Amino acid sequence: MSERTPLVAPADDPRARGGIERAKALGGLAGFLIGGLAAIAHGTAFVAAERALAGGVTGYLLGWVVALAAWRRIMRAESEQAFAKLRERAEQQAADTVELS
């Protein structure tokens, strides 16, 4: 498709918004756990907590970026499919109109 299909913002779509929020939450929790568990054997509780927080922030941001990119692709594909169906319907109606004339 040569022209760009208009796209609704992921923040305006309830499915995308929920998916992005879940991905951010899971990314933050995973980063927190990985950062904390990886640092627990190497230092004090303060160092482990510091690294767990850094891992949580990093995981949150990574989850957000990945989910946003994925939902943009999903929404673009859905939009293109809907526009293709509309074009096909319009062409069919035009062909039916020509046959009746």
C-alpha positions in Angstrom: 0.0 0.0 0.0 1.6 3.2 -1.1 -0.3 5.7 1.0 -0.1 5.8 4.8 -3.2 4.4 6.5 -4.6 6.8 9.2 -3.9 5.4 12.6 -5.7 5.8 15.9 -3.3 6.6 18.8 -2.8 3.5 21.0 -3.8 5.7 24.0 -7.3 6.1 22.4 -7.8 2.3 21.9 -9.0 0.5 25.1 -7.4 -2.9 24.1 -4.1 -1.2 23.3 -4.1 0.9 26.4 -4.7 -2.2 28.6 -2.1 -4.2 26.8 0.5 -1.5 27.1 -0.3 -1.0 30.8 0.1 -4.7 31.5 3.4 -4.8 29.6 4.8 -1.9 31.6 3.7 -3.5 34.9 5.2 -6.9 34.0 8.4 -5.4 32.6 8.8 -3.4 35.8 8.3 -6.4 38.0 10.5 -8.6 36.0 13.3 -6.0 35.9 12.9 -5.4 39.7 13.2 -9.2 40.4 16.1 -9.8 38.0 18.0 -6.7 39.2 17.4 -7.6 42.9 18.2 -11.3 42.6 21.3 -10.7 40.5 22.7 -8.2 43.0 21.8 -10.0 46.3 24.9 -12.1 46.3 27.3 -9.3 45.4 26.7 -6.7 48.1 24.6 -5.3 50.9 20.9 -5.1 51.0 21.1 -1.4 50.0 23.1 -2.2 46.9 20.6 -5.0 46.0 17.6 -2.6 46.5 19.3 0.1 44.5 20.0 -2.3 41.6 16.5 -3.8 41.9 15.0 -0.3 41.5 17.2 0.5 38.5 16.2 -2.8 37.0 12.5 -2.1 37.6 12.7 1.3 35.9 14.6 -0.2 33.0 12.1 -3.1 32.7 9.2 -0.7 32.8 10.6 1.5 30.0 11.5 -1.5 27.9 8.1 -3.0 28.4 6.5 0.3 27.4 8.6 0.7 24.2 8.1 -2.9 23.1 4.3 -2.9 23.8 3.9 0.5 22.1 5.7 -0.7 18.9 3.7 -4.0 18.9 0.3 -2.3 19.3 1.1 0.3 16.6 1.8 -2.6 14.2 -1.3 -4.4 15.3 -3.5 -1.3 14.9 -2.0 -0.4 11.5 -2.7 -4.0 10.2 -6.3 -3.9 11.5 -6.8 -0.4 9.9 -5.4 -1.6 6.6 -7.6 -4.7 6.6 -10.7 -2.6 7.4 -9.9 -0.1 4.5 -9.3 -3.0 2.1 -12.7 -4.5 3.0 -14.3 -1.1 2.4 -12.5 -0.6 -0.9 -13.6 -4.1 -2.0 -17.2 -3.4 -1.0 -17.2 -0.1 -2.9 -15.7 -1.8 -6.0 -18.4 -4.5 -5.8 -21.2 -2.0 -5.5 -19.8 0.0 -8.5 -19.6 -3.3 -10.5 -23.2 -4.1 -9.5 -24.3 -0.6 -10.5 -22.7 -0.9 -13.9 -24.3 -4.3 -14.5 -27.8 -2.9 -13.8 -27.3 0.0 -16.2 
